[in-house]
Amino acid sequence: MKARSQCATSVLVAVLSSFMLTSLVHAGQAHEHGVVTLDAVVEEKLLDVMLITPAVNVVGFEHAAETEAQKAEVIQAINSLKQGYQIIQLPRAALCLLKEADVIQSLLESQHEHEHEEEHGHADIRVHYQFVCAKPEQLTEIAVGLFDQFSMVESVRYQVVSPAGQKGGTLFSSRDEILIRQ
C-alpha cells in the first residue's frame, strides 16, 4: 500500500511538473486577452488546479497598479480569486475542502520589478488551488465560475488528468462545466 501511495505521488508530481512546463511554454508565447488556461489533476483525494490569465481579464489593465483605485482593484481581484469555492465549483457529494488558494501576480510590485516585466509586454496572473475530497468518486465535474466573476473572460482552455483519463477543451459562459466522469 505504501509503494502504491509513493507511486501515485510520483505520478502526481510528474503530471504537475509537465503542467508547469506547459505553463512556462505558454508564458513564452503571446497571451490572448479574454482567454484563461486551466490545468487540473485529480489524484486519489487531491484535486490540483492551476489557472493562468492575462491580468487584463481580471483587473482591466496589465501594468503595475499606479493609482490607489488600481491598487484597490488588484486587491479586490486577488481576494475574489482566493475564493476557490466560487471559482472552482465542485459537486457537494464529493465533500471537497479548499486546502490552498495561492495567487501570483506582479501588479503590486515595485517599479523596478515591473520594468523587467514590461520588456515582455504583458502581465499574467497565476492561481493555484488544491482541494482535498473525502469522496473523490463523487467528483464528476468541475464548474468554472470565472465567467460570473470577471466579465472580460471569454473562454477557458482546459486540460484535465484524472483516473478516468485525460481530456481537454474550451469552456464558454454558456457551457462552463468540465465533465470528469459519467
N, C-alpha and C positions, 0 to 999 in steps of 0.2 A: 504494500500500500504506500509506503514511504517513497519507494522508487517511482511509482506512478505519479505521485504528487510532485516529485522533483522533475520528472519528465514533463508534466503539464506546465510547471513553472518555466522550464526551459523553452517550451514551445511558445508560451505567452511572451516571454522576453524577446524571443526571436521575431515574433509577429509584430510586437510593439516597435522593435528596432527597425523593422522594414517599413513600418508606417512613418517612423521618424525620418528615415532616409527619403521616403516618398515626399514627406513634408518639406525636406530640405531641397529636393528637386523642384517641387512646386514653388518654393521660395525663390529659386533662381530664375524662374520663368515670370513673365509679366502676369500679374494677377488681374482678375476680372472683377470690376465693380458689379455688385449685385449677386455675386456667386460666393458661396461658402463651401468649404470641403469638410467632410465629416468622415473620420475613420473610427470604427468600433470593433472591439474584440470581446467576445463572450468566452470565458474560460472558467469552468466549474461555477463557482458562486460569484465571480467577478465580472463586471461589465466596465470596460475602459472605453472612453470616448474622447477623441481629440477633434476640436473644431479649429479651422483656420479661416479667417475672414479679413478682407481688406477693412481697415479702420473706417473708411467712409461708409461702409454698410451699417455700422452701429452708432457712429457719432457725427457723420456728415462731413468729415474732413480727415486728412492724412498727415498733417503736420503737428509738431509739438503744440500742445494747448498753450495759447498765448494770453488769453483773457480769463478773467475769473469765471465768466459764463462758459467758456470752452472747458476749463478745468472741471467745473461742476458737471458738465455734460459727460465728460470722460468718467468721472467718479460714478455718476448715475448708471452709465453703461456697464462699468465693471461690476457694480452691485447687482444689476439685472442679470448679467452673465453668470454670476456666482449663485444665482437661484437655480440650481441644477434641476430641481423638480419642475420648474416652469419651462426650461429649455429642452430637457430630455425627459419626456413623459413616458412612463413605463406602466405596464398593467399592474393594478393593485394586487392581484393574486400572486405576483412574483415576490412580494414583500421585500422590495429593494430599498436600501438606505444609502443616501449620499455620503460617501466617506471623504471625498476630496472634490474641491472645485477651485482650480488654480487658473488665474487669468494673467497672461504675459502680454504686456503692451509697452510701447515706448513713448506714448503721447504725453506722459507726465514727467519725462526725463529731462535732464539739464540740456541747455542749448548745445553744448559741446557733443554730448552723446547723440543728439538729434541730427547734427550736421553730417555725421557719418551716414545716418540712415537716408538723409535727403539725397546723398550721392546716388542712391539706388532708386529714388523717385517715388517710393510708396512705403506705407506702414501697414503691417498686418497685426491682428490681434489673435492670439492663440489661447484656447481654453481647453483644459484637461479636466474631465470628470471621471471619478471612479465610484461605482456603486457596488455594494455587496448585497446579493439577493438570497434570501432564505429559501426560496423555492424557484431556482433558476429554470426548472422545466416549464414554469408558467410565463417565462419571459419570451413571449411570442412575437412582440412587435415593439418598435420604438417610434413614438410620435415626436416630431421635432417642432418645438414652439417658437422658433426664431421668427417665423413669418408674422406672428401676432405681436412679438416684442419689438421688432425692428423693421419698419416699413420699406427700407431700401434693400432688404434681402429679397431677391427674385427667385433664386434657386439654390438647392443644396445638392452637391455631388457627393455621393457616399460610397463607402466600401465597408462591408461587414464580414467578419470572420467569426463563425460560431460552430458549435458541434454539428449543426445542421448543414454546414458548408459555407462557401463564400458567395457573396453577391455584391453587386454594385448597381448604381443607377442615379437618377436625378429626381429630386423632390421639388414640388412647387406648392404654392399656398393652397391650391385646390386638392393636392394629394401630398400630405405631409407625414405619412407613416411608412416605416420600413418594416416589412414582414420578415421576421426571423425564421419562424417555423409555423406550420399549419396547426 
